[in-house]
Amino acid sequence: MRAWKLLGLAGLAGVAATGAVLARNERQRRAHTPEEIRARLRERHAALADVPEPAPVPVPVEELAGGRRHALARLLRRR
């Protein structure tokens, strides 16, 4: 019976610790003013806008001219 009591106390301690961590995170989140949040979002957006887009993959000339057909399309056309 004593083991169950210890297990229950350990569970309560875990719940209390989790609540304390969540409360601390919420206080930190609410500590920022709306202007600070907007400034940080604009900084992130500017940093992402500076990243160049990947170069497009060149299409082979044969595919542009229609030289190759898909095998499935060929199978469906045969009768």
Order of alpha helices (4+ residues) and beta strands (2+ residues): alpha-alpha-alpha-alpha
